[in-house]
Amino acid sequence: MHLTRWNYTKEEWKNFLHWKMRRKGLLFFFFQWFKTVKAGDVPEIRIATNGIWTNNTYQFFQNNRRRFRETHIRDAGRCYVLEIKFESKNKVCNIKIPIPKGKLREAFEIQERLVMENVSGG
């Protein structure tokens, strides 16, 4: 079940990539930038109760091999980021999703829904 579908402006996506670059380093930034340019445009992200669609790629955070842990909304300067943490093979991983301008309230609602769906049912 999809909770939302987010589309971004090029400026929003650029701000998100710059934030990631500052956190992970220049090499990571160029790899992400190349993937974005190769894909041709800014991705569309769909959030479901058990995973994230980024264009045509799906990443689970809750299934028989992965266990949802928690979610946070972070202030990343020029944007906000929804961070979903999950456990996979005894390792904590996370997915970071930029929140489009004007969607912060919706992000808080999604955060609540993810916790309700995955903690109580998980």
C-alpha positions in Angstrom: 0.0 0.0 0.0 1.4 3.4 -1.1 1.4 6.1 1.5 2.5 8.9 -0.8 4.2 9.8 -4.1 6.7 12.7 -4.1 8.1 14.5 -7.0 10.9 17.1 -6.7 12.2 20.2 -8.5 15.7 20.0 -9.8 16.7 22.5 -7.1 15.2 20.4 -4.3 17.1 17.3 -5.5 20.3 19.3 -5.9 20.0 20.5 -2.3 19.5 17.0 -1.1 22.5 15.7 -3.1 24.7 18.5 -1.7 23.6 17.6 1.9 24.5 13.9 1.2 27.9 15.0 -0.2 28.7 17.0 3.0 27.9 13.9 5.0 29.4 11.2 2.9 32.2 12.8 0.9 32.9 14.1 -2.6 33.3 10.6 -4.2 29.8 9.6 -3.0 28.4 12.9 -4.4 29.8 12.3 -7.9 28.5 8.7 -7.9 25.0 10.0 -6.9 25.2 12.8 -9.4 26.2 10.5 -12.2 23.3 8.1 -11.4 20.9 11.0 -11.5 22.2 12.4 -14.8 22.2 8.9 -16.3 18.6 8.3 -15.2 17.8 11.5 -17.1 16.0 13.5 -14.5 15.0 13.9 -10.9 13.5 10.7 -9.4 10.0 10.2 -8.3 9.8 8.5 -4.9 6.8 6.4 -3.6 6.7 5.4 0.0 4.9 2.3 1.0 4.4 0.7 4.4 7.2 -1.7 3.8 9.6 0.0 1.4 10.5 2.8 -1.0 10.2 3.0 -4.8 12.8 5.3 -6.4 11.6 5.4 -10.0 11.6 1.7 -10.9 13.8 0.4 -8.0 12.2 -0.9 -4.8 14.1 -1.1 -1.5 12.4 -2.9 1.4 12.8 -1.8 5.0 10.3 -4.4 6.4 10.0 -8.0 5.2 11.1 -11.5 6.4 14.9 -10.5 6.2 14.6 -6.8 7.2 13.1 -5.3 10.3 11.9 -1.7 10.6 13.6 0.1 13.6 12.6 3.8 13.6 12.1 6.9 11.5 13.2 10.5 12.0 12.8 13.8 10.2 16.0 15.8 10.0 16.6 19.4 9.2 19.2 19.3 6.4 19.6 23.0 5.9 17.8 23.8 2.7 15.6 20.8 2.9 14.2 18.3 5.4 15.0 14.6 5.1 12.9 11.6 6.2 15.3 8.9 7.5 14.1 5.3 7.9 16.3 2.9 9.9 16.0 -0.8 9.5 18.0 -3.9 10.5 19.3 -6.3 7.9 21.7 -9.2 8.7 22.4 -7.7 12.2 23.4 -4.4 10.7 21.5 -1.1 11.0 20.9 0.5 7.6 19.0 3.6 6.6 17.2 5.1 3.7 17.2 8.9 3.4 14.5 10.6 1.4 14.2 14.3 0.8 10.9 15.9 1.8 9.5 18.2 -1.0 8.7 21.8 -0.1 5.2 22.0 1.3 5.1 18.3 2.3 6.5 18.5 5.9 3.2 17.9 7.6 2.5 15.0 5.3 6.0 13.6 6.2 5.1 13.7 9.9 1.9 11.8 9.1 3.8 9.2 7.1 6.3 8.9 9.9 3.5 8.1 12.3 1.9 5.6 9.9 5.2 3.8 9.3 5.7 3.4 13.1 2.1 2.2 13.6 2.2 -0.3 10.7 5.7 -1.7 11.3 6.1 -1.8 15.1 2.6 -3.1 15.9 2.6 -5.6 13.0 6.3 -6.3 12.7 
